[in-house]
Amino acid sequence: MTRLASMLESVEGDAEFELRFERDDKRRSRIKGFVKSTMTLECQRCLESMQLAVDAILNLGVIEVPEEAERLPEDVEPVQVEEGLVRLLDLVEEELILAIPQVPMHEPNECRAEVSHADEAPPAEQQESVTEQAENPFAVLAGLKTKTDSEN
């Protein structure tokens, strides 16, 4: 699984999977099952190792041309085969790759990096000055106008 290995911090570990091959009521080939693994990734917030547990359910419809995907039920993902063959290793690797988030990160309470909480309220004294500024943002201009009027 060379594509997956390049995305991981460590390639140690196992992947467990079960695949069942069957035909649906319209005689289309289907692959059902699951893929489970725990992968070691690099947290993009703190750059430390993190574990990502994967428990993916597979519900695939085998297609030979992309147009066939439109005829599959909504809950079925298409998997295109070449020359009527599908490599199981590629199928498992693809599911594991799809499970990796675009930006892997620990949960905020588990991460060693300092996380700023932009939605937290500022301290009381800062909040008062912000409130005063928000009440009259043109107070400085009003003061300048008064000075100019009294000088004329």
C-alpha positions in Angstrom: 0.0 0.0 0.0 2.5 2.5 -1.2 0.1 5.4 -1.6 -1.2 5.0 1.9 2.3 4.6 3.4 3.3 8.0 2.0 0.5 9.6 4.0 1.3 7.9 7.4 3.8 8.8 10.0 4.3 5.1 10.8 3.5 2.1 8.6 3.3 -0.2 11.6 0.0 -1.9 12.2 -2.7 -4.0 10.6 -5.8 -3.5 8.6 -8.7 -5.8 9.2 -11.3 -6.2 6.4 -14.2 -8.4 5.3 -15.6 -8.4 1.8 -18.7 -10.2 0.5 -19.4 -10.5 -3.2 -23.0 -10.8 -4.3 -25.5 -9.7 -6.9 -28.4 -7.3 -6.2 -32.0 -7.7 -7.4 -31.0 -6.3 -10.8 -28.1 -8.8 -11.2 -25.4 -6.1 -10.7 -22.2 -7.1 -9.0 -21.9 -5.7 -5.4 -19.2 -5.7 -2.8 -20.2 -5.3 0.8 -18.1 -5.4 4.0 -15.9 -3.3 6.2 -12.3 -2.0 6.7 -10.9 -1.4 10.2 -7.5 -0.1 11.2 -5.7 2.4 13.4 -3.4 4.6 11.5 -0.6 6.8 12.9 -0.6 10.3 11.3 1.0 13.6 12.1 -1.2 16.2 13.8 -1.1 19.3 11.7 -1.6 21.5 14.8 1.2 20.3 17.1 3.2 18.1 14.6 3.0 15.2 17.1 1.9 11.6 16.3 -1.8 10.9 16.5 -3.9 7.8 16.1 -6.8 7.7 13.8 -9.2 4.8 14.2 -11.0 3.8 11.0 -14.1 1.7 10.8 -15.5 2.1 7.3 -18.5 0.3 5.9 -18.3 -0.7 2.3 -21.3 -0.8 0.0 -20.0 -0.8 -3.5 -21.5 -1.4 -7.0 -19.1 -2.8 -9.6 -19.2 -0.8 -12.8 -17.3 -1.1 -16.1 -18.0 2.4 -17.5 -18.7 5.6 -15.6 -22.2 5.9 -17.1 -23.3 2.8 -15.1 -22.7 4.8 -11.8 -25.8 6.9 -12.5 -28.0 3.8 -12.4 -26.8 2.7 -8.9 -28.9 3.4 -5.8 -27.9 6.6 -3.8 -26.4 4.6 -0.9 -24.1 2.6 -3.2 -20.6 3.9 -4.2 -19.3 2.9 -7.6 -16.0 1.0 -8.1 -14.8 0.8 -11.6 -13.2 -2.4 -12.7 -10.7 -2.8 -15.5 -11.1 -5.9 -17.8 -13.6 -7.3 -15.3 -11.0 -7.5 -12.5 -10.7 -5.6 -9.2 -7.6 -5.7 -7.0 -8.7 -6.2 -3.4 -5.6 -4.6 -2.0 -6.3 -1.5 -4.0 -9.9 -1.5 -2.8 -8.8 -1.7 0.9 -6.1 0.9 0.4 -8.5 3.3 -1.2 -11.0 3.1 1.7 -8.2 3.8 4.2 -7.0 6.8 2.2 -10.6 8.1 2.0 -10.8 7.9 5.8 -7.9 10.3 6.4 -9.1 13.8 7.0 -7.7 16.6 4.8 -6.1 18.2 7.8 -5.5 15.5 10.5 -5.5 17.0 14.0 -5.9 15.8 17.6 -9.1 16.9 19.3 -8.4 20.4 20.8 -8.4 19.0 24.4 -5.9 16.3 23.4 -3.5 18.5 21.4 -0.3 19.8 22.9 -0.4 23.0 20.8 -1.9 26.1 22.3 -5.3 26.6 20.8 -6.8 30.0 20.7 -10.4 30.1 21.3 -11.7 33.0 19.2 -15.2 32.5 20.4 -14.3 33.0 24.1 -15.3 36.3 25.7 -12.4 38.8 26.3 -11.5 39.8 29.9 -13.9 42.3 31.6 -11.6 45.3 31.3 -11.0 44.7 27.6 -14.7 44.2 27.1 -15.5 47.6 28.7 -13.1 49.5 26.4 -14.4 47.6 23.4 -18.0 48.5 24.4 -17.1 52.2 24.8 -15.5 52.3 21.4 -18.5 50.5 19.8 -20.9 53.0 21.4 -19.4 56.0 19.6 -16.7 55.3 17.1 -16.7 58.9 15.9 -16.1 60.5 19.4 -12.6 61.5 18.3 -13.9 63.3 15.2 -16.6 65.1 17.2 -13.8 66.4 19.6 -11.8 67.7 16.6 -14.9 69.4 15.1 -15.5 71.2 18.4 -11.9 72.5 18.5 -12.0 73.8 14.9 -15.4 75.6 15.5 -14.1 77.3 18.6 -10.9 78.5 16.9 -12.9 80.3 14.1 
